[in-house]
Amino acid sequence: MAVSKSERRLRIKRSIRSKISGTAERPRLSVFRSNKNIYAQLIDDLAGKTLVSVSSATTEVTGAKTETSGAVGKALATKAQEQGITEVVFDRSGYLYHGRVKSLAEGAREAGLKF
């Protein structure tokens, strides 16, 4: 039987997660996409804690979803820099690096995060 799109994404996500891990010095930037919003968080996998989190539901930006994603990336980067985080490991969670995910990553890079 054919594998659905969501099952395929989860399979890719598990594969990616087996290869990358975040630390306190270089946390993992995890992305989750819903139909309406996009969520991003910096995770220290060794301690099992979320260090910084931002979503398009909490930011005051309106407009197209890709533009909102870029603003979320910038907001995440500024919050991270307030806590002294400058480098991250990008975890696209099985989503293609295109559209909203790419916009979030570019926004975070523009605001000063390195990955």
A tleap script that builds the chain and sets N, CA, C and O, in Angstrom:
source leaprc.protein.ff14SB
mol = sequence {
  NMET ALA VAL SER LYS SER GLU ARG ARG LEU
  ARG ILE LYS ARG SER ILE ARG SER LYS ILE
  SER GLY THR ALA GLU ARG PRO ARG LEU SER
  VAL PHE ARG SER ASN LYS ASN ILE TYR ALA
  GLN LEU ILE ASP ASP LEU ALA GLY LYS THR
  LEU VAL SER VAL SER SER ALA THR THR GLU
  VAL THR GLY ALA LYS THR GLU THR SER GLY
  ALA VAL GLY LYS ALA LEU ALA THR LYS ALA
  GLN GLU GLN GLY ILE THR GLU VAL VAL PHE
  ASP ARG SER GLY TYR LEU TYR HIE GLY ARG
  VAL LYS SER LEU ALA GLU GLY ALA ARG GLU
  ALA GLY LEU LYS CPHE
}
set mol.1.N position { 0.836 -1.182 0.000 }
set mol.1.CA position { 0.000 0.000 0.000 }
set mol.1.C position { 0.884 1.250 0.000 }
set mol.1.O position { 1.984 1.246 0.553 }
set mol.2.N position { 0.396 2.291 -0.613 }
set mol.2.CA position { 1.169 3.524 -0.741 }
set mol.2.C position { 1.319 4.226 0.606 }
set mol.2.O position { 0.427 4.180 1.453 }
set mol.3.N position { 2.453 4.865 0.780 }
set mol.3.CA position { 2.727 5.613 2.002 }
set mol.3.C position { 2.155 7.023 1.836 }
set mol.3.O position { 2.388 7.678 0.821 }
set mol.4.N position { 1.407 7.482 2.838 }
set mol.4.CA position { 0.804 8.811 2.747 }
set mol.4.C position { 1.876 9.890 2.914 }
set mol.4.O position { 3.004 9.619 3.327 }
set mol.5.N position { 1.490 11.102 2.585 }
set mol.5.CA position { 2.414 12.231 2.652 }
set mol.5.C position { 2.881 12.476 4.089 }
set mol.5.O position { 4.057 12.754 4.324 }
set mol.6.N position { 1.959 12.371 5.044 }
set mol.6.CA position { 2.334 12.616 6.445 }
set mol.6.C position { 3.216 11.493 6.990 }
set mol.6.O position { 4.135 11.758 7.765 }
set mol.7.N position { 2.952 10.243 6.598 }
set mol.7.CA position { 3.803 9.128 7.028 }
set mol.7.C position { 5.207 9.268 6.456 }
set mol.7.O position { 6.194 8.983 7.135 }
set mol.8.N position { 5.291 9.707 5.211 }
set mol.8.CA position { 6.588 9.915 4.567 }
set mol.8.C position { 7.374 10.996 5.307 }
set mol.8.O position { 8.571 10.843 5.552 }
set mol.9.N position { 6.686 12.102 5.667 }
set mol.9.CA position { 7.339 13.185 6.395 }
set mol.9.C position { 7.844 12.708 7.745 }
set mol.9.O position { 8.952 13.065 8.148 }
set mol.10.N position { 7.055 11.909 8.452 }
set mol.10.CA position { 7.473 11.400 9.758 }
set mol.10.C position { 8.667 10.456 9.634 }
set mol.10.O position { 9.539 10.440 10.502 }
set mol.11.N position { 8.708 9.673 8.564 }
set mol.11.CA position { 9.844 8.780 8.329 }
set mol.11.C position { 11.119 9.593 8.097 }
set mol.11.O position { 12.174 9.273 8.643 }
set mol.12.N position { 11.014 10.647 7.283 }
set mol.12.CA position { 12.159 11.520 7.028 }
set mol.12.C position { 12.571 12.231 8.312 }
set mol.12.O position { 13.762 12.388 8.581 }
set mol.13.N position { 11.584 12.665 9.109 }
set mol.13.CA position { 11.864 13.351 10.375 }
set mol.13.C position { 12.669 12.452 11.306 }
set mol.13.O position { 13.642 12.902 11.911 }
set mol.14.N position { 12.271 11.180 11.427 }
set mol.14.CA position { 13.010 10.243 12.287 }
set mol.14.C position { 14.435 10.058 11.790 }
set mol.14.O position { 15.366 9.975 12.590 }
set mol.15.N position { 14.610 9.993 10.487 }
set mol.15.CA position { 15.942 9.836 9.910 }
set mol.15.C position { 16.816 11.051 10.220 }
set mol.15.O position { 17.979 10.906 10.594 }
set mol.16.N position { 16.253 12.238 10.065 }
set mol.16.CA position { 17.001 13.466 10.349 }
set mol.16.C position { 17.363 13.544 11.823 }
set mol.16.O position { 18.493 13.890 12.169 }
set mol.17.N position { 16.404 13.223 12.699 }
set mol.17.CA position { 16.617 13.329 14.147 }
set mol.17.C position { 17.665 12.349 14.652 }
set mol.17.O position { 18.290 12.596 15.684 }
set mol.18.N position { 17.870 11.238 13.942 }
set mol.18.CA position { 18.902 10.295 14.363 }
set mol.18.C position { 20.300 10.842 14.073 }
set mol.18.O position { 21.284 10.382 14.653 }
set mol.19.N position { 20.384 11.824 13.175 }
set mol.19.CA position { 21.680 12.356 12.763 }
set mol.19.C position { 22.050 13.667 13.437 }
set mol.19.O position { 23.234 13.993 13.532 }
set mol.20.N position { 21.056 14.435 13.914 }
set mol.20.CA position { 21.358 15.733 14.526 }
set mol.20.C position { 20.864 15.774 15.962 }
set mol.20.O position { 19.902 15.099 16.328 }
set mol.21.N position { 21.543 16.582 16.766 }
set mol.21.CA position { 21.159 16.760 18.159 }
set mol.21.C position { 21.583 18.152 18.600 }
set mol.21.O position { 22.600 18.672 18.140 }
set mol.22.N position { 20.809 18.749 19.486 }
set mol.22.CA position { 21.113 20.085 19.965 }
set mol.22.C position { 21.730 20.063 21.345 }
set mol.22.O position { 21.415 19.191 22.155 }
set mol.23.N position { 22.605 21.011 21.619 }
set mol.23.CA position { 23.211 21.162 22.938 }
set mol.23.C position { 22.858 22.554 23.462 }
set mol.23.O position { 22.208 23.335 22.767 }
set mol.24.N position { 23.285 22.862 24.678 }
set mol.24.CA position { 23.006 24.185 25.241 }
set mol.24.C position { 23.742 25.271 24.454 }
set mol.24.O position { 23.219 26.371 24.278 }
set mol.25.N position { 24.965 24.962 23.976 }
set mol.25.CA position { 25.746 25.939 23.213 }
set mol.25.C position { 25.235 26.073 21.781 }
set mol.25.O position { 25.237 27.165 21.214 }
set mol.26.N position { 24.798 24.959 21.202 }
set mol.26.CA position { 24.304 24.948 19.826 }
set mol.26.C position { 23.000 24.152 19.774 }
set mol.26.O position { 23.001 22.976 19.410 }
set mol.27.N position { 21.884 24.796 20.139 }
set mol.27.CA position { 20.610 24.080 20.203 }
set mol.27.C position { 20.044 23.759 18.823 }
set mol.27.O position { 20.501 24.276 17.804 }
set mol.28.N position { 19.047 22.900 18.823 }
set mol.28.CA position { 18.384 22.479 17.587 }
set mol.28.C position { 17.205 23.411 17.321 }
set mol.28.O position { 16.357 23.610 18.190 }
set mol.29.N position { 17.156 23.979 16.120 }
set mol.29.CA position { 16.040 24.828 15.712 }
set mol.29.C position { 15.013 23.923 15.040 }
set mol.29.O position { 15.187 23.527 13.888 }
set mol.30.N position { 13.956 23.602 15.753 }
set mol.30.CA position { 12.925 22.702 15.257 }
set mol.30.C position { 11.759 23.504 14.699 }
set mol.30.O position { 11.326 24.485 15.303 }
set mol.31.N position { 11.250 23.082 13.541 }
set mol.31.CA position { 10.166 23.781 12.859 }
set mol.31.C position { 8.948 22.871 12.797 }
set mol.31.O position { 9.066 21.681 12.502 }
set mol.32.N position { 7.765 23.441 13.079 }
set mol.32.CA position { 6.509 22.720 12.871 }
set mol.32.C position { 5.577 23.622 12.085 }
set mol.32.O position { 5.426 24.806 12.386 }
set mol.33.N position { 4.961 23.042 11.077 }
set mol.33.CA position { 4.064 23.778 10.192 }
set mol.33.C position { 2.645 23.256 10.384 }
set mol.33.O position { 2.422 22.048 10.310 }
set mol.34.N position { 1.687 24.137 10.627 }
set mol.34.CA position { 0.283 23.742 10.579 }
set mol.34.C position { -0.338 24.456 9.383 }
set mol.34.O position { 0.342 25.212 8.690 }
set mol.35.N position { -1.609 24.224 9.141 }
set mol.35.CA position { -2.236 24.888 7.999 }
set mol.35.C position { -2.293 26.398 8.170 }
set mol.35.O position { -2.176 27.138 7.193 }
set mol.36.N position { -2.473 26.864 9.411 }
set mol.36.CA position { -2.596 28.299 9.664 }
set mol.36.C position { -1.304 28.944 10.133 }
set mol.36.O position { -0.981 30.050 9.699 }
set mol.37.N position { -0.558 28.283 11.006 }
set mol.37.CA position { 0.584 28.890 11.689 }
set mol.37.C position { 1.866 28.104 11.469 }
set mol.37.O position { 1.857 26.989 10.947 }
set mol.38.N position { 2.969 28.719 11.883 }
set mol.38.CA position { 4.266 28.042 11.882 }
set mol.38.C position { 4.895 28.258 13.251 }
set mol.38.O position { 4.804 29.344 13.824 }
set mol.39.N position { 5.525 27.228 13.762 }
set mol.39.CA position { 6.103 27.253 15.102 }
set mol.39.C position { 7.580 26.918 14.992 }
set mol.39.O position { 7.968 26.054 14.205 }
set mol.40.N position { 8.407 27.602 15.783 }
set mol.40.CA position { 9.844 27.332 15.803 }
set mol.40.C position { 10.311 27.375 17.240 }
set mol.40.O position { 9.888 28.230 18.017 }
set mol.41.N position { 11.189 26.445 17.590 }
set mol.41.CA position { 11.734 26.442 18.944 }
set mol.41.C position { 13.178 25.978 18.934 }
set mol.41.O position { 13.590 25.190 18.083 }
set mol.42.N position { 13.936 26.480 19.894 }
set mol.42.CA position { 15.319 26.061 20.087 }
set mol.42.C position { 15.332 25.073 21.241 }
set mol.42.O position { 14.868 25.379 22.340 }
set mol.43.N position { 15.872 23.874 20.982 }
set mol.43.CA position { 15.803 22.784 21.944 }
set mol.43.C position { 17.198 22.310 22.313 }
set mol.43.O position { 18.043 22.093 21.444 }
set mol.44.N position { 17.433 22.152 23.616 }
set mol.44.CA position { 18.643 21.517 24.137 }
set mol.44.C position { 18.285 20.051 24.360 }
set mol.44.O position { 17.611 19.716 25.334 }
set mol.45.N position { 18.735 19.175 23.458 }
set mol.45.CA position { 18.367 17.759 23.532 }
set mol.45.C position { 19.035 17.038 24.694 }
set mol.45.O position { 18.493 16.051 25.192 }
set mol.46.N position { 20.183 17.499 25.132 }
set mol.46.CA position { 20.869 16.842 26.245 }
set mol.46.C position { 20.080 17.018 27.540 }
set mol.46.O position { 19.964 16.081 28.330 }
set mol.47.N position { 19.540 18.212 27.758 }
set mol.47.CA position { 18.750 18.480 28.961 }
set mol.47.C position { 17.266 18.205 28.731 }
set mol.47.O position { 16.498 18.093 29.687 }
set mol.48.N position { 16.863 18.097 27.467 }
set mol.48.CA position { 15.458 17.874 27.159 }
set mol.48.C position { 14.598 19.095 27.425 }
set mol.48.O position { 13.452 18.968 27.856 }
set mol.49.N position { 15.146 20.286 27.169 }
set mol.49.CA position { 14.417 21.520 27.467 }
set mol.49.C position { 14.330 22.419 26.242 }
set mol.49.O position { 15.230 22.453 25.403 }
set mol.50.N position { 13.223 23.145 26.162 }
set mol.50.CA position { 13.059 24.169 25.146 }
set mol.50.C position { 13.628 25.471 25.684 }
set mol.50.O position { 13.229 25.927 26.756 }
set mol.51.N position { 14.554 26.070 24.953 }
set mol.51.CA position { 15.206 27.300 25.397 }
set mol.51.C position { 14.447 28.545 24.945 }
set mol.51.O position { 14.277 29.487 25.718 }
set mol.52.N position { 13.993 28.547 23.694 }
set mol.52.CA position { 13.272 29.686 23.119 }
set mol.52.C position { 12.192 29.134 22.206 }
set mol.52.O position { 12.425 28.160 21.491 }
set mol.53.N position { 11.013 29.745 22.220 }
set mol.53.CA position { 9.978 29.338 21.272 }
set mol.53.C position { 9.227 30.558 20.768 }
set mol.53.O position { 8.998 31.518 21.504 }
set mol.54.N position { 8.848 30.502 19.491 }
set mol.54.CA position { 8.101 31.577 18.837 }
set mol.54.C position { 7.137 30.930 17.859 }
set mol.54.O position { 7.447 29.897 17.266 }
set mol.55.N position { 5.973 31.532 17.692 }
set mol.55.CA position { 5.042 31.045 16.677 }
set mol.55.C position { 4.379 32.221 15.985 }
set mol.55.O position { 4.392 33.343 16.490 }
set mol.56.N position { 3.804 31.954 14.831 }
set mol.56.CA position { 3.105 33.015 14.113 }
set mol.56.C position { 1.805 33.369 14.825 }
set mol.56.O position { 1.244 34.436 14.578 }
set mol.57.N position { 1.316 32.498 15.703 }
set mol.57.CA position { 0.114 32.796 16.476 }
set mol.57.C position { 0.399 33.849 17.544 }
set mol.57.O position { -0.502 34.587 17.942 }
set mol.58.N position { 1.657 33.925 18.014 }
set mol.58.CA position { 1.997 34.879 19.072 }
set mol.58.C position { 2.568 36.185 18.529 }
set mol.58.O position { 2.549 37.198 19.229 }
set mol.59.N position { 3.075 36.182 17.300 }
set mol.59.CA position { 3.625 37.420 16.735 }
set mol.59.C position { 2.498 38.258 16.148 }
set mol.59.O position { 1.438 37.735 15.806 }
set mol.60.N position { 2.733 39.547 16.034 }
set mol.60.CA position { 1.706 40.487 15.582 }
set mol.60.C position { 1.775 40.759 14.079 }
set mol.60.O position { 1.233 41.763 13.616 }
set mol.61.N position { 2.423 39.896 13.316 }
set mol.61.CA position { 2.582 40.115 11.884 }
set mol.61.C position { 1.407 39.481 11.145 }
set mol.61.O position { 1.023 38.346 11.430 }
set mol.62.N position { 0.847 40.216 10.203 }
set mol.62.CA position { -0.219 39.668 9.372 }
set mol.62.C position { 0.229 39.728 7.918 }
set mol.62.O position { 1.158 40.458 7.572 }
set mol.63.N position { -0.433 38.961 7.083 }
set mol.63.CA position { -0.087 38.945 5.672 }
set mol.63.C position { 0.051 37.521 5.177 }
set mol.63.O position { -0.525 36.594 5.747 }
set mol.64.N position { 0.816 37.354 4.116 }
set mol.64.CA position { 1.017 36.033 3.531 }
set mol.64.C position { 1.784 35.136 4.491 }
set mol.64.O position { 2.559 35.613 5.321 }
set mol.65.N position { 1.559 33.836 4.368 }
set mol.65.CA position { 2.178 32.890 5.302 }
set mol.65.C position { 3.699 32.879 5.200 }
set mol.65.O position { 4.380 32.709 6.211 }
set mol.66.N position { 4.244 33.058 3.998 }
set mol.66.CA position { 5.701 33.058 3.865 }
set mol.66.C position { 6.306 34.304 4.506 }
set mol.66.O position { 7.378 34.236 5.106 }
set mol.67.N position { 5.625 35.438 4.381 }
set mol.67.CA position { 6.113 36.664 5.022 }
set mol.67.C position { 6.060 36.528 6.539 }
set mol.67.O position { 6.977 36.954 7.241 }
set mol.68.N position { 4.986 35.935 7.036 }
set mol.68.CA position { 4.844 35.720 8.474 }
set mol.68.C position { 5.938 34.793 8.979 }
set mol.68.O position { 6.469 34.993 10.071 }
set mol.69.N position { 6.278 33.781 8.190 }
set mol.69.CA position { 7.328 32.841 8.580 }
set mol.69.C position { 8.673 33.540 8.706 }
set mol.69.O position { 9.438 33.251 9.626 }
set mol.70.N position { 8.965 34.451 7.797 }
set mol.70.CA position { 10.202 35.220 7.886 }
set mol.70.C position { 10.252 36.055 9.154 }
set mol.70.O position { 11.299 36.167 9.791 }
set mol.71.N position { 9.115 36.644 9.519 }
set mol.71.CA position { 9.048 37.442 10.747 }
set mol.71.C position { 9.231 36.566 11.981 }
set mol.71.O position { 9.840 36.994 12.961 }
set mol.72.N position { 8.708 35.345 11.939 }
set mol.72.CA position { 8.883 34.401 13.055 }
set mol.72.C position { 10.360 34.047 13.196 }
set mol.72.O position { 10.872 33.974 14.313 }
set mol.73.N position { 11.050 33.827 12.077 }
set mol.73.CA position { 12.484 33.534 12.116 }
set mol.73.C position { 13.281 34.672 12.722 }
set mol.73.O position { 14.195 34.445 13.515 }
set mol.74.N position { 12.935 35.900 12.350 }
set mol.74.CA position { 13.635 37.064 12.907 }
set mol.74.C position { 13.363 37.207 14.400 }
set mol.74.O position { 14.270 37.516 15.173 }
set mol.75.N position { 12.108 36.983 14.809 }
set mol.75.CA position { 11.748 37.078 16.230 }
set mol.75.C position { 12.474 36.011 17.039 }
set mol.75.O position { 12.923 36.272 18.155 }
set mol.76.N position { 12.589 34.809 16.476 }
set mol.76.CA position { 13.298 33.725 17.156 }
set mol.76.C position { 14.771 34.080 17.331 }
set mol.76.O position { 15.347 33.851 18.394 }
set mol.77.N position { 15.376 34.639 16.287 }
set mol.77.CA position { 16.797 34.998 16.350 }
set mol.77.C position { 17.049 36.079 17.396 }
set mol.77.O position { 18.039 36.007 18.124 }
set mol.78.N position { 16.178 37.073 17.485 }
set mol.78.CA position { 16.387 38.129 18.478 }
set mol.78.C position { 16.218 37.593 19.892 }
set mol.78.O position { 16.968 37.971 20.792 }
set mol.79.N position { 15.230 36.707 20.097 }
set mol.79.CA position { 15.058 36.096 21.425 }
set mol.79.C position { 16.264 35.231 21.783 }
set mol.79.O position { 16.706 35.217 22.932 }
set mol.80.N position { 16.791 34.512 20.797 }
set mol.80.CA position { 17.947 33.645 21.035 }
set mol.80.C position { 19.176 34.471 21.387 }
set mol.80.O position { 19.931 34.104 22.287 }
set mol.81.N position { 19.381 35.572 20.692 }
set mol.81.CA position { 20.543 36.414 20.960 }
set mol.81.C position { 20.458 37.074 22.329 }
set mol.81.O position { 21.488 37.354 22.942 }
set mol.82.N position { 19.247 37.326 22.817 }
set mol.82.CA position { 19.085 37.852 24.175 }
set mol.82.C position { 19.580 36.851 25.214 }
set mol.82.O position { 20.041 37.232 26.290 }
set mol.83.N position { 19.477 35.556 24.877 }
set mol.83.CA position { 19.946 34.505 25.778 }
set mol.83.C position { 21.375 34.074 25.473 }
set mol.83.O position { 21.886 33.145 26.098 }
set mol.84.N position { 22.026 34.739 24.519 }
set mol.84.CA position { 23.422 34.442 24.211 }
set mol.84.C position { 23.620 33.298 23.238 }
set mol.84.O position { 24.708 32.726 23.178 }
set mol.85.N position { 22.599 32.950 22.477 }
set mol.85.CA position { 22.695 31.859 21.499 }
set mol.85.C position { 22.916 32.469 20.121 }
set mol.85.O position { 22.123 33.289 19.659 }
set mol.86.N position { 24.014 32.058 19.463 }
set mol.86.CA position { 24.306 32.582 18.130 }
set mol.86.C position { 24.356 31.496 17.066 }
set mol.86.O position { 24.171 31.790 15.886 }
set mol.87.N position { 24.604 30.236 17.457 }
set mol.87.CA position { 24.681 29.134 16.501 }
set mol.87.C position { 23.637 28.086 16.827 }
set mol.87.O position { 23.399 27.772 17.993 }
set mol.88.N position { 23.011 27.544 15.784 }
set mol.88.CA position { 22.001 26.504 15.959 }
set mol.88.C position { 22.200 25.407 14.921 }
set mol.88.O position { 22.948 25.572 13.957 }
set mol.89.N position { 21.517 24.288 15.134 }
set mol.89.CA position { 21.445 23.203 14.161 }
set mol.89.C position { 20.027 23.228 13.614 }
set mol.89.O position { 19.077 23.166 14.394 }
set mol.90.N position { 19.852 23.316 12.302 }
set mol.90.CA position { 18.517 23.450 11.714 }
set mol.90.C position { 17.874 22.087 11.526 }
set mol.90.O position { 18.455 21.199 10.902 }
set mol.91.N position { 16.668 21.925 12.070 }
set mol.91.CA position { 15.883 20.694 11.946 }
set mol.91.C position { 14.593 21.044 11.220 }
set mol.91.O position { 13.690 21.644 11.804 }
set mol.92.N position { 14.504 20.670 9.949 }
set mol.92.CA position { 13.327 21.021 9.158 }
set mol.92.C position { 12.166 20.057 9.382 }
set mol.92.O position { 11.103 20.228 8.786 }
set mol.93.N position { 12.349 19.057 10.224 }
set mol.93.CA position { 11.292 18.119 10.638 }
set mol.93.C position { 10.638 17.378 9.478 }
set mol.93.O position { 9.443 17.085 9.519 }
set mol.94.N position { 11.407 17.080 8.461 }
set mol.94.CA position { 10.877 16.308 7.346 }
set mol.94.C position { 10.186 17.137 6.284 }
set mol.94.O position { 9.804 16.603 5.243 }
set mol.95.N position { 10.015 18.426 6.519 }
set mol.95.CA position { 9.419 19.294 5.505 }
set mol.95.C position { 10.479 19.640 4.471 }
set mol.95.O position { 11.671 19.675 4.776 }
set mol.96.N position { 10.034 19.898 3.239 }
set mol.96.CA position { 10.964 20.328 2.208 }
set mol.96.C position { 11.493 21.716 2.545 }
set mol.96.O position { 10.767 22.546 3.091 }
set mol.97.N position { 12.755 21.964 2.219 }
set mol.97.CA position { 13.343 23.290 2.444 }
set mol.97.C position { 12.858 24.192 1.317 }
set mol.97.O position { 13.567 24.440 0.342 }
set mol.98.N position { 11.627 24.676 1.479 }
set mol.98.CA position { 10.962 25.443 0.437 }
set mol.98.C position { 9.806 26.201 1.079 }
set mol.98.O position { 9.227 25.731 2.058 }
set mol.99.N position { 9.472 27.347 0.548 }
set mol.99.CA position { 8.300 28.068 1.029 }
set mol.99.C position { 8.453 28.607 2.437 }
set mol.99.O position { 9.383 29.359 2.727 }
set mol.100.N position { 7.524 28.212 3.320 }
set mol.100.CA position { 7.500 28.757 4.682 }
set mol.100.C position { 8.713 28.346 5.499 }
set mol.100.O position { 9.225 29.141 6.288 }
set mol.101.N position { 9.182 27.112 5.321 }
set mol.101.CA position { 10.350 26.636 6.075 }
set mol.101.C position { 11.591 27.413 5.644 }
set mol.101.O position { 12.392 27.826 6.483 }
set mol.102.N position { 11.747 27.608 4.354 }
set mol.102.CA position { 12.884 28.365 3.830 }
set mol.102.C position { 12.821 29.821 4.288 }
set mol.102.O position { 13.845 30.403 4.646 }
set mol.103.N position { 11.635 30.408 4.277 }
set mol.103.CA position { 11.462 31.791 4.703 }
set mol.103.C position { 11.826 31.968 6.172 }
set mol.103.O position { 12.464 32.956 6.537 }
set mol.104.N position { 11.429 31.024 7.015 }
set mol.104.CA position { 11.776 31.076 8.439 }
set mol.104.C position { 13.287 30.999 8.625 }
set mol.104.O position { 13.862 31.760 9.403 }
set mol.105.N position { 13.927 30.078 7.909 }
set mol.105.CA position { 15.378 29.912 8.024 }
set mol.105.C position { 16.115 31.171 7.563 }
set mol.105.O position { 17.065 31.610 8.211 }
set mol.106.N position { 15.681 31.744 6.452 }
set mol.106.CA position { 16.335 32.952 5.946 }
set mol.106.C position { 16.127 34.136 6.886 }
set mol.106.O position { 17.033 34.950 7.065 }
set mol.107.N position { 14.938 34.237 7.490 }
set mol.107.CA position { 14.678 35.301 8.460 }
set mol.107.C position { 15.574 35.183 9.674 }
set mol.107.O position { 16.079 36.183 10.184 }
set mol.108.N position { 15.772 33.951 10.139 }
set mol.108.CA position { 16.649 33.724 11.291 }
set mol.108.C position { 18.096 34.060 10.942 }
set mol.108.O position { 18.817 34.627 11.763 }
set mol.109.N position { 18.521 33.713 9.730 }
set mol.109.CA position { 19.889 34.032 9.298 }
set mol.109.C position { 20.093 35.540 9.182 }
set mol.109.O position { 21.128 36.065 9.593 }
set mol.110.N position { 19.101 36.235 8.618 }
set mol.110.CA position { 19.198 37.693 8.468 }
set mol.110.C position { 19.343 38.383 9.819 }
set mol.110.O position { 20.047 39.385 9.947 }
set mol.111.N position { 18.666 37.831 10.826 }
set mol.111.CA position { 18.692 38.449 12.157 }
set mol.111.C position { 19.917 38.041 12.965 }
set mol.111.O position { 20.105 38.526 14.081 }
set mol.112.N position { 20.766 37.146 12.415 }
set mol.112.CA position { 22.046 36.878 13.064 }
set mol.112.C position { 22.325 35.468 13.535 }
set mol.112.O position { 23.410 35.210 14.057 }
set mol.113.N position { 21.383 34.533 13.373 }
set mol.113.CA position { 21.679 33.148 13.759 }
set mol.113.C position { 22.541 32.496 12.690 }
set mol.113.O position { 22.371 32.759 11.499 }
set mol.114.N position { 23.468 31.641 13.120 }
set mol.114.CA position { 24.353 30.947 12.180 }
set mol.114.C position { 24.001 29.467 12.157 }
set mol.114.O position { 23.940 28.811 13.196 }
set mol.115.N position { 23.768 28.950 10.935 }
set mol.115.CA position { 23.578 27.510 10.716 }
set mol.115.C position { 23.731 27.187 9.263 }
set mol.115.O position { 23.607 26.026 8.873 }
savepdb mol mol.pdb
quit
